[in-house]
């Protein structure tokens, strides 16, 4: 992984995976799956899983943030 967070995949893996790759999080870690563009687009169009209600700052705190305090 470089300083920008990019991951380099060795050439032999890239050639085997092909041009389209799905990246999935599993219990064991990250899984790279050869994919087809249609499957990739379908995966990207799914609604994100919600993990709870967002905690929004109070109006006073937002004003302080806007003023840089």
HELIX and SHEET records of a PDB file:
HELIX    1   1 UNK A   11  UNK A   17  1                                   7    
HELIX    2   2 UNK A   37  UNK A   45  1                                   9    
HELIX    3   3 UNK A   59  UNK A   66  1                                   8    
SHEET    1   A 2 UNK A  21  UNK A  25  0                                        
SHEET    2   A 2 UNK A  30  UNK A  34 -1                                        
END                                                                             
